[in-house]
């Protein structure tokens, strides 16, 4: 016979108590009595044959076995809640995809194109959470991930398949006013790019996750730049774009992430010398090959990226 399954009530009590390190606070969260929480966890320990908590002066603390089980239970309950919400939201029709994605690419490139997905595949709903680094799919409820990575990082990610989408080419951008001042131009010619030597005289905005970015760009341009490592640092491309549009300096950003700013003139290309990065954008999913809604989403995403499909106005 298969082993008995713990009740969802017992798992919910255990997860809440593990998170709060307190039966009392778990009871308050679940609208139960402390005695009911204690009984549920006791029944769970009897079923498992393992002690999950030990008493402390301030409440309870997880045992080593309890810590391991708590991580698993939290994932199970999250997947169960998400699956339940998906079925309720779709009323039995359509399908949903839970996607982990790097924030700026998701916000600036993917989300503006989701209306195209809705028109072509109205039955597919995409839920997006932020993840910036590879992870184990078995430990999450994600169906796929949309990440920036190098080919080497993708190869080292165990148990996944990946679909390359886009190269990451970076180019110097800044506000028109800053470019006009640097080139001593009138407003009507502010958009015209300048030389790499002129860029070296501008204040530089740095990305904290890619501290060598400006050094690599100036080296590729054959221009010495003593202050290539200087300037304020920002973690996300979206932060760099906001700082550059405010005239704080020039930033290295992929044009595909600032389509809206370039279109309305908040940012202009300071120097027409793009530099291809080792990183690219990939759709990644756990083996085996995708099927159903995920397969259709992957096909749509690949076609949209390859065609250079612009976001709807």
C-alpha positions as a LaTeX table, in Angstrom:
\begin{tabular}{lrrr}
\hline
Residue & $x$ (\AA) & $y$ (\AA) & $z$ (\AA) \\
\hline
Unk1 & 0.00 & 0.00 & 0.00 \\
Unk2 & 1.19 & 3.56 & $-0.64$ \\
Unk3 & 2.29 & 5.50 & 2.45 \\
Unk4 & $-0.43$ & 7.66 & 4.03 \\
Unk5 & $-0.49$ & 11.33 & 3.08 \\
Unk6 & $-0.51$ & 14.06 & 5.74 \\
Unk7 & $-3.55$ & 16.31 & 5.77 \\
Unk8 & $-3.30$ & 19.77 & 4.25 \\
Unk9 & $-4.46$ & 21.20 & 7.59 \\
Unk10 & $-1.52$ & 19.57 & 9.36 \\
Unk11 & 0.90 & 20.81 & 6.70 \\
Unk12 & $-0.52$ & 24.34 & 6.89 \\
Unk13 & $-0.12$ & 24.35 & 10.69 \\
Unk14 & 3.43 & 23.05 & 10.43 \\
Unk15 & 4.43 & 25.57 & 7.73 \\
Unk16 & 3.01 & 28.52 & 9.68 \\
Unk17 & 4.63 & 27.39 & 12.94 \\
Unk18 & 7.96 & 26.85 & 11.16 \\
Unk19 & 7.81 & 30.30 & 9.61 \\
Unk20 & 6.88 & 32.08 & 12.86 \\
Unk21 & 8.82 & 29.77 & 15.20 \\
Unk22 & 5.71 & 29.92 & 17.36 \\
Unk23 & 2.55 & 27.84 & 17.76 \\
Unk24 & 0.74 & 30.90 & 19.11 \\
Unk25 & 1.44 & 33.10 & 16.09 \\
Unk26 & 0.65 & 30.22 & 13.73 \\
Unk27 & $-2.70$ & 29.80 & 15.46 \\
Unk28 & $-3.43$ & 33.52 & 15.09 \\
Unk29 & $-2.62$ & 33.42 & 11.38 \\
Unk30 & $-4.77$ & 30.36 & 10.73 \\
Unk31 & $-7.64$ & 31.41 & 13.03 \\
Unk32 & $-7.21$ & 28.30 & 15.17 \\
Unk33 & $-6.46$ & 27.69 & 18.82 \\
Unk34 & $-2.93$ & 27.02 & 19.94 \\
Unk35 & $-4.06$ & 23.59 & 21.10 \\
Unk36 & $-5.41$ & 22.77 & 17.63 \\
Unk37 & $-2.10$ & 23.72 & 16.02 \\
Unk38 & $-0.20$ & 21.65 & 18.56 \\
Unk39 & $-2.44$ & 18.62 & 17.92 \\
Unk40 & $-2.07$ & 18.89 & 14.15 \\
Unk41 & 1.71 & 19.07 & 14.40 \\
Unk42 & 1.76 & 16.21 & 16.90 \\
Unk43 & $-0.27$ & 14.07 & 14.50 \\
Unk44 & 2.12 & 14.98 & 11.70 \\
Unk45 & 5.14 & 14.00 & 13.81 \\
Unk46 & 3.48 & 10.67 & 14.65 \\
Unk47 & 2.79 & 10.01 & 10.97 \\
Unk48 & 6.38 & 10.82 & 9.99 \\
Unk49 & 8.02 & 9.22 & 13.00 \\
Unk50 & 10.19 & 12.32 & 13.29 \\
Unk51 & 10.39 & 15.18 & 15.82 \\
Unk52 & 9.93 & 18.45 & 13.92 \\
Unk53 & 10.20 & 21.00 & 16.76 \\
Unk54 & 11.88 & 21.31 & 20.10 \\
Unk55 & 10.84 & 23.74 & 22.83 \\
Unk56 & 12.83 & 26.89 & 23.59 \\
Unk57 & 12.46 & 29.69 & 26.13 \\
Unk58 & 10.89 & 31.86 & 23.43 \\
Unk59 & 8.66 & 29.29 & 21.74 \\
Unk60 & 9.69 & 26.47 & 19.43 \\
Unk61 & 12.57 & 25.85 & 17.05 \\
Unk62 & 12.85 & 23.46 & 14.14 \\
Unk63 & 14.98 & 20.37 & 14.45 \\
Unk64 & 17.34 & 19.56 & 11.59 \\
Unk65 & 14.73 & 17.22 & 10.10 \\
Unk66 & 12.10 & 19.91 & 10.64 \\
Unk67 & 14.14 & 22.48 & 8.72 \\
Unk68 & 14.48 & 20.20 & 5.72 \\
Unk69 & 10.80 & 19.24 & 5.77 \\
Unk70 & 9.70 & 22.86 & 6.22 \\
Unk71 & 11.43 & 23.89 & 2.97 \\
Unk72 & 9.67 & 21.11 & 1.10 \\
Unk73 & 6.27 & 21.80 & 2.62 \\
Unk74 & 6.50 & 25.52 & 1.84 \\
Unk75 & 7.08 & 24.68 & $-1.85$ \\
Unk76 & 4.25 & 22.14 & $-1.89$ \\
Unk77 & 1.75 & 24.54 & $-0.35$ \\
Unk78 & 2.82 & 27.37 & $-2.68$ \\
Unk79 & 2.33 & 25.14 & $-5.72$ \\
Unk80 & $-1.02$ & 23.97 & $-4.38$ \\
Unk81 & $-2.22$ & 27.53 & $-3.75$ \\
Unk82 & $-1.06$ & 28.71 & $-7.18$ \\
Unk83 & $-2.65$ & 25.75 & $-8.92$ \\
Unk84 & $-5.92$ & 26.33 & $-7.08$ \\
Unk85 & $-5.94$ & 30.02 & $-8.00$ \\
Unk86 & $-5.21$ & 29.16 & $-11.64$ \\
Unk87 & $-8.17$ & 26.80 & $-11.85$ \\
Unk88 & $-10.45$ & 29.29 & $-10.11$ \\
Unk89 & $-9.32$ & 32.14 & $-12.36$ \\
Unk90 & $-9.72$ & 30.18 & $-15.57$ \\
Unk91 & $-13.01$ & 28.54 & $-14.53$ \\
Unk92 & $-11.77$ & 25.36 & $-16.14$ \\
Unk93 & $-10.87$ & 26.98 & $-19.46$ \\
Unk94 & $-7.45$ & 27.89 & $-20.81$ \\
Unk95 & $-4.04$ & 27.33 & $-19.29$ \\
Unk96 & $-1.53$ & 29.31 & $-17.27$ \\
Unk97 & 2.25 & 29.53 & $-17.18$ \\
Unk98 & 4.21 & 30.49 & $-14.08$ \\
Unk99 & 7.33 & 32.28 & $-15.30$ \\
Unk100 & 10.43 & 33.39 & $-13.38$ \\
Unk101 & 12.11 & 36.34 & $-15.09$ \\
Unk102 & 14.79 & 38.98 & $-14.73$ \\
Unk103 & 12.89 & 42.16 & $-13.80$ \\
Unk104 & 13.96 & 44.73 & $-16.38$ \\
Unk105 & 13.66 & 42.41 & $-19.39$ \\
Unk106 & 10.26 & 41.26 & $-18.18$ \\
Unk107 & 9.02 & 44.80 & $-17.55$ \\
Unk108 & 10.57 & 46.54 & $-20.55$ \\
Unk109 & 10.45 & 43.86 & $-23.28$ \\
Unk110 & 8.10 & 41.01 & $-22.42$ \\
Unk111 & 5.15 & 42.74 & $-20.74$ \\
Unk112 & 4.66 & 45.33 & $-23.51$ \\
Unk113 & 4.37 & 42.42 & $-25.99$ \\
Unk114 & 1.93 & 40.34 & $-23.95$ \\
Unk115 & $-1.05$ & 41.99 & $-25.71$ \\
Unk116 & 0.24 & 40.28 & $-28.87$ \\
Unk117 & 0.23 & 36.95 & $-27.02$ \\
Unk118 & $-3.30$ & 37.63 & $-25.79$ \\
Unk119 & $-4.50$ & 38.20 & $-29.36$ \\
Unk120 & $-2.79$ & 35.12 & $-30.76$ \\
Unk121 & $-3.30$ & 32.80 & $-27.77$ \\
Unk122 & $-6.16$ & 34.21 & $-25.68$ \\
Unk123 & $-6.36$ & 31.02 & $-23.62$ \\
Unk124 & $-2.83$ & 31.40 & $-22.18$ \\
Unk125 & $-2.29$ & 33.38 & $-18.98$ \\
Unk126 & 1.28 & 34.23 & $-17.94$ \\
Unk127 & 2.15 & 34.81 & $-14.28$ \\
Unk128 & 5.56 & 36.45 & $-13.71$ \\
Unk129 & 7.79 & 36.43 & $-10.62$ \\
Unk130 & 11.25 & 37.98 & $-10.30$ \\
Unk131 & 14.32 & 35.71 & $-10.30$ \\
Unk132 & 17.76 & 36.88 & $-11.39$ \\
Unk133 & 19.85 & 33.71 & $-11.09$ \\
Unk134 & 19.56 & 30.02 & $-12.04$ \\
Unk135 & 17.66 & 27.82 & $-9.59$ \\
Unk136 & 16.40 & 24.26 & $-9.28$ \\
Unk137 & 12.98 & 23.90 & $-10.86$ \\
Unk138 & 12.23 & 20.96 & $-8.56$ \\
Unk139 & 12.34 & 23.36 & $-5.61$ \\
Unk140 & 9.88 & 25.85 & $-7.12$ \\
Unk141 & 6.49 & 25.97 & $-8.80$ \\
Unk142 & 7.82 & 27.66 & $-11.96$ \\
Unk143 & 7.11 & 26.21 & $-15.40$ \\
Unk144 & 9.92 & 28.15 & $-17.09$ \\
Unk145 & 12.39 & 30.98 & $-16.61$ \\
Unk146 & 13.33 & 33.97 & $-18.74$ \\
Unk147 & 16.88 & 34.91 & $-17.74$ \\
Unk148 & 19.99 & 36.72 & $-18.93$ \\
Unk149 & 22.92 & 34.30 & $-18.92$ \\
Unk150 & 26.08 & 33.29 & $-20.73$ \\
Unk151 & 26.20 & 30.04 & $-22.72$ \\
Unk152 & 28.51 & 28.64 & $-20.05$ \\
Unk153 & 25.97 & 29.36 & $-17.31$ \\
Unk154 & 23.22 & 27.66 & $-19.31$ \\
Unk155 & 25.36 & 24.55 & $-19.86$ \\
Unk156 & 26.05 & 24.30 & $-16.13$ \\
Unk157 & 22.35 & 24.49 & $-15.22$ \\
Unk158 & 21.39 & 20.86 & $-14.55$ \\
Unk159 & 18.22 & 19.22 & $-15.79$ \\
Unk160 & 17.04 & 21.99 & $-18.11$ \\
Unk161 & 16.59 & 22.79 & $-21.77$ \\
Unk162 & 17.12 & 26.31 & $-23.07$ \\
Unk163 & 15.99 & 28.33 & $-26.04$ \\
Unk164 & 18.13 & 31.31 & $-27.03$ \\
Unk165 & 16.09 & 34.42 & $-27.75$ \\
Unk166 & 18.20 & 37.56 & $-28.10$ \\
Unk167 & 21.74 & 38.85 & $-27.93$ \\
Unk168 & 22.51 & 41.56 & $-25.40$ \\
Unk169 & 24.14 & 44.45 & $-27.26$ \\
Unk170 & 24.86 & 47.49 & $-25.12$ \\
Unk171 & 25.26 & 51.06 & $-26.34$ \\
Unk172 & 25.98 & 54.37 & $-24.57$ \\
Unk173 & 22.82 & 56.42 & $-24.01$ \\
Unk174 & 22.08 & 59.68 & $-22.23$ \\
Unk175 & 19.61 & 62.55 & $-22.17$ \\
Unk176 & 19.50 & 64.86 & $-25.22$ \\
Unk177 & 20.35 & 67.84 & $-23.03$ \\
Unk178 & 23.54 & 66.19 & $-21.71$ \\
Unk179 & 24.61 & 65.23 & $-25.22$ \\
Unk180 & 23.95 & 68.74 & $-26.52$ \\
Unk181 & 26.03 & 70.28 & $-23.75$ \\
Unk182 & 28.87 & 67.83 & $-24.31$ \\
Unk183 & 28.98 & 68.55 & $-28.05$ \\
Unk184 & 28.21 & 72.27 & $-27.65$ \\
Unk185 & 25.24 & 71.92 & $-29.96$ \\
Unk186 & 21.88 & 73.58 & $-30.19$ \\
Unk187 & 18.75 & 71.63 & $-29.22$ \\
Unk188 & 17.94 & 70.79 & $-32.84$ \\
Unk189 & 21.08 & 68.67 & $-33.25$ \\
Unk190 & 21.11 & 67.15 & $-29.78$ \\
Unk191 & 20.26 & 63.68 & $-31.03$ \\
Unk192 & 23.37 & 63.29 & $-33.21$ \\
Unk193 & 25.90 & 60.83 & $-31.74$ \\
Unk194 & 29.37 & 61.90 & $-30.71$ \\
Unk195 & 32.74 & 60.14 & $-30.79$ \\
Unk196 & 33.95 & 57.62 & $-28.22$ \\
Unk197 & 36.52 & 60.23 & $-27.15$ \\
Unk198 & 33.69 & 62.65 & $-26.37$ \\
Unk199 & 31.88 & 59.97 & $-24.36$ \\
Unk200 & 35.03 & 59.57 & $-22.25$ \\
Unk201 & 34.59 & 63.16 & $-21.09$ \\
Unk202 & 31.02 & 62.61 & $-19.84$ \\
Unk203 & 30.04 & 61.47 & $-16.35$ \\
Unk204 & 29.63 & 57.69 & $-16.43$ \\
Unk205 & 26.82 & 55.71 & $-14.81$ \\
Unk206 & 27.86 & 52.25 & $-13.69$ \\
Unk207 & 25.94 & 48.98 & $-13.34$ \\
Unk208 & 26.94 & 47.29 & $-10.09$ \\
Unk209 & 26.45 & 43.76 & $-11.45$ \\
Unk210 & 28.76 & 44.49 & $-14.41$ \\
Unk211 & 31.51 & 46.71 & $-13.00$ \\
Unk212 & 33.84 & 46.23 & $-15.99$ \\
Unk213 & 31.27 & 47.35 & $-18.55$ \\
Unk214 & 32.74 & 50.75 & $-19.36$ \\
Unk215 & 36.30 & 49.42 & $-19.41$ \\
Unk216 & 35.30 & 46.82 & $-21.98$ \\
Unk217 & 33.46 & 49.38 & $-24.10$ \\
Unk218 & 36.32 & 51.87 & $-24.16$ \\
Unk219 & 38.84 & 49.11 & $-24.90$ \\
Unk220 & 36.73 & 47.92 & $-27.84$ \\
Unk221 & 36.56 & 51.54 & $-29.07$ \\
Unk222 & 40.33 & 51.96 & $-28.70$ \\
Unk223 & 39.92 & 54.96 & $-26.41$ \\
Unk224 & 41.74 & 55.46 & $-23.08$ \\
Unk225 & 39.43 & 56.35 & $-20.23$ \\
Unk226 & 41.06 & 56.88 & $-16.85$ \\
Unk227 & 37.69 & 57.19 & $-15.07$ \\
Unk228 & 36.04 & 54.10 & $-16.62$ \\
Unk229 & 35.36 & 52.66 & $-13.15$ \\
Unk230 & 34.13 & 55.90 & $-11.62$ \\
Unk231 & 30.57 & 57.09 & $-11.20$ \\
Unk232 & 27.43 & 56.13 & $-9.27$ \\
Unk233 & 26.42 & 52.49 & $-9.43$ \\
Unk234 & 22.93 & 51.10 & $-10.02$ \\
Unk235 & 21.90 & 47.46 & $-9.87$ \\
Unk236 & 19.21 & 47.31 & $-12.58$ \\
Unk237 & 19.09 & 48.54 & $-16.16$ \\
Unk238 & 15.80 & 50.26 & $-15.32$ \\
Unk239 & 17.60 & 52.30 & $-12.65$ \\
Unk240 & 20.34 & 53.20 & $-15.13$ \\
Unk241 & 17.73 & 54.30 & $-17.66$ \\
Unk242 & 15.99 & 56.53 & $-15.12$ \\
Unk243 & 19.27 & 58.10 & $-13.99$ \\
Unk244 & 20.43 & 58.69 & $-17.57$ \\
Unk245 & 17.12 & 60.24 & $-18.61$ \\
Unk246 & 17.50 & 62.69 & $-15.71$ \\
Unk247 & 20.81 & 63.88 & $-17.13$ \\
Unk248 & 23.01 & 62.33 & $-14.43$ \\
Unk249 & 25.38 & 60.78 & $-16.97$ \\
Unk250 & 25.77 & 58.32 & $-19.81$ \\
Unk251 & 24.90 & 54.64 & $-19.33$ \\
Unk252 & 25.54 & 51.39 & $-21.18$ \\
Unk253 & 22.13 & 49.82 & $-21.81$ \\
Unk254 & 20.73 & 47.36 & $-24.38$ \\
Unk255 & 18.43 & 49.36 & $-26.71$ \\
Unk256 & 15.80 & 46.60 & $-26.49$ \\
Unk257 & 15.28 & 47.54 & $-22.82$ \\
Unk258 & 14.72 & 51.25 & $-23.45$ \\
Unk259 & 12.51 & 51.21 & $-26.53$ \\
Unk260 & 9.97 & 53.54 & $-24.94$ \\
Unk261 & 12.57 & 56.11 & $-23.80$ \\
Unk262 & 14.25 & 56.13 & $-27.21$ \\
Unk263 & 10.91 & 56.49 & $-29.00$ \\
Unk264 & 9.85 & 59.55 & $-27.01$ \\
Unk265 & 13.31 & 61.09 & $-26.95$ \\
Unk266 & 13.98 & 60.86 & $-23.22$ \\
Unk267 & 17.17 & 59.01 & $-24.11$ \\
Unk268 & 19.37 & 59.19 & $-27.19$ \\
Unk269 & 22.29 & 57.10 & $-28.38$ \\
Unk270 & 25.42 & 58.99 & $-27.38$ \\
Unk271 & 27.82 & 57.02 & $-29.58$ \\
Unk272 & 26.86 & 54.54 & $-32.30$ \\
Unk273 & 29.27 & 51.83 & $-31.14$ \\
Unk274 & 27.32 & 48.84 & $-29.82$ \\
Unk275 & 29.21 & 46.19 & $-27.90$ \\
Unk276 & 27.95 & 42.60 & $-27.87$ \\
Unk277 & 27.99 & 41.06 & $-24.42$ \\
Unk278 & 28.64 & 37.42 & $-23.60$ \\
Unk279 & 25.19 & 37.28 & $-22.05$ \\
Unk280 & 22.01 & 36.67 & $-23.96$ \\
Unk281 & 18.36 & 36.18 & $-23.08$ \\
Unk282 & 17.08 & 32.61 & $-22.81$ \\
Unk283 & 13.83 & 30.83 & $-22.11$ \\
Unk284 & 14.65 & 27.87 & $-19.88$ \\
Unk285 & 12.42 & 25.00 & $-18.75$ \\
Unk286 & 12.93 & 21.69 & $-16.92$ \\
Unk287 & 13.44 & 18.59 & $-19.02$ \\
Unk288 & 11.80 & 17.05 & $-21.03$ \\
Unk289 & 10.60 & 19.15 & $-23.98$ \\
Unk290 & 7.72 & 21.51 & $-23.26$ \\
Unk291 & 4.17 & 20.64 & $-24.24$ \\
Unk292 & 0.75 & 22.24 & $-24.19$ \\
Unk293 & 0.59 & 25.91 & $-23.26$ \\
Unk294 & 4.32 & 26.15 & $-22.50$ \\
Unk295 & 5.23 & 24.78 & $-25.94$ \\
Unk296 & 2.97 & 27.34 & $-27.62$ \\
Unk297 & 4.35 & 30.14 & $-25.46$ \\
Unk298 & 7.94 & 29.12 & $-26.27$ \\
Unk299 & 7.14 & 29.08 & $-29.98$ \\
Unk300 & 5.45 & 32.49 & $-29.81$ \\
Unk301 & 8.33 & 33.95 & $-27.79$ \\
Unk302 & 10.97 & 32.66 & $-30.23$ \\
Unk303 & 9.05 & 34.02 & $-33.24$ \\
Unk304 & 8.50 & 37.41 & $-31.58$ \\
Unk305 & 12.19 & 37.76 & $-30.68$ \\
Unk306 & 13.46 & 36.58 & $-34.09$ \\
Unk307 & 11.11 & 38.87 & $-35.99$ \\
Unk308 & 12.00 & 41.89 & $-33.90$ \\
Unk309 & 8.29 & 42.41 & $-33.33$ \\
Unk310 & 7.74 & 45.83 & $-31.74$ \\
Unk311 & 5.46 & 46.30 & $-28.77$ \\
Unk312 & 1.98 & 47.60 & $-29.61$ \\
Unk313 & 1.68 & 51.37 & $-29.42$ \\
\hline
\end{tabular}
